[in-house]
Amino acid sequence: MVIKSPVVVYPPSCPKLEAGGQSTAAGGRTRLEGIGIRDVGTFRGRLSPGNERPPVSGLTRRAKNSWLLPIFVFSLALPIILYLGPIRLSPYRLVLVVTFLPCLIAWLSGSLGRIRLPDVLVLLAATWGAVVFLVQHGMDAGLQSAGIFVIETFGTFLFARRYIRDVFAFQRMATALVLMVVSLLPFAMYENISGSPILIDLFGKVFSVYDVVGSELRYGLRRAQGPFEHFILFGIVCSSAFALSFYVLQPTRLGGRLTSGLVVLAVLSSLSSGAFLSVAVQAILIGWDKVMANVTRRWTILAIIVATAYFFVEIGSNRSAFDVFISYLTFNADTSYMRIHIWNYGTQSVVKHPIFGLGLNDWERPPWMGGSIDNFWLVTAVRYGIPGFLFMAGVFLSVCLGLGRLKNLPFGVGQCRKALIFTLCGFAFAACTVHLWDAPYVLFIFLLGSGMWMYDHGGEAPQSRLRHP
């Protein structure tokens, strides 16, 4: 469409446009026919692909309180425990409690866009979890757990929905997450070498903090716990910044690709196989995307390859494909052996309690087994029953598949989409080897909600030539 309106406000570095869509910048007259006003966006001497500002509306207006994004992201890395009577709080929970009602009102009013399938599923997951706590533990004991679960699940999703409404807010979130991970790297390396969890020790001088987890050494190094409750959780949180640093951050920011390397170092400091798996999955998806960039159905091809490989492992091995998968994702045979038993007894518990699960009650197992279930998806099924598992898995699948089906996205938005889907896939695979709770769980839900703005952007489908396949 040719630009016909001569009344346009230009940034200082933007060449002026005459009626008819021509540029009068020094050095010549450049035709801009075929590019709509909304695609001109922010100029920095040239058109910046994918960073064009969408039209200002209730759906795409950037949140005024965008400063809450970095505050929330960095609050996830604070090992502080606060108590309000019997209620255990933390900095990120305070942010979620304060913003829950405004976010809920904005969502119900329609100012956050249409209510979509992931919204419904995450509401069902939160509601069902609350019902399970009340059924299993009664009103007195279960109400507090139910309320916290709703805040951390539905409240976190709504927080992301409200405060990440365009590509700029998403980039701001990604930058904050990467900065948080990179800033933790020096402390993690110190912890590896000295054996002292310095962040927990420092905060512990003033506040109540998480307990220090053991002193397990791998390859002569202490596994970095960072500001989280466990080494594995530290590694999982750090891994969530890998694809985001690769795709979303501009090459001139934070050293470009060097930042991705620093993120990998932070992950390695945890010495956790689950965190390594998350980065490996993201790296494989990034590599496949680069190598097969000109193949339209590259993701369908990859899915067929993975399904075929799983099938041949299943029929060609004397063990199940799951057992084979687990045996190659652990550092020692004992851990692999125990995880297989956890899977067997955990699934038996799901069969015995398929509807309301067990809540926070103990699960049945032999006395020689510990109480930990190192599998987020299995814990969800054991704790909240099959409905709870289906709702949570449905949120993940509906977000990834729904975003994957969007067409005609601007290049920058497409990069954000790939980074988010790859990150979520890494999270989902790693969650097969570790349980997610507290800050890492909230981060997972937050990332699920952080891409919902792309539906509205894709629905607008502006007539720009700068499109992402």
Secondary structure, DSSP 8 states (H G I E B T S, - for coil): -----------TTS--EETTTEE--TT---B-TT--HHHH--BSSSB-TT------STTT---TTTTHHHHHHHHTT--EEEEETTEEE-HHHHHHHHHHHHHHHHHHHTTT----HHHHHHHHHHHHHHHHHHHHHHHHHHHHHHHHHHIIIIIHHHHHHHH--SHHHHHHHHHHHHHHHHHHHHHHHHHHHH---HHHHHHHTTSEE-------EETTEE---TTSSSHHHHHHHHHTTHHHHHHTS-TTSTTTHHHHHHHHHHHHHTT-HHHHHHHHHHHHHHHHHHHTTT-TTHHHHHHHHHHHHHHHHHHHSSS-HHHHHHHTSSSSHHHHHHHHHHHHHHHHHHHHSTTT--TTS-----TTS-S----HHHHHHHHHHHHHHHHHHHHHHHHHHHHHT--SEEHHHHHHHHHHHHHHHHHHHHTTTS---SHHHHHHHHHHHTTTHHHHHHHH----S-EE-
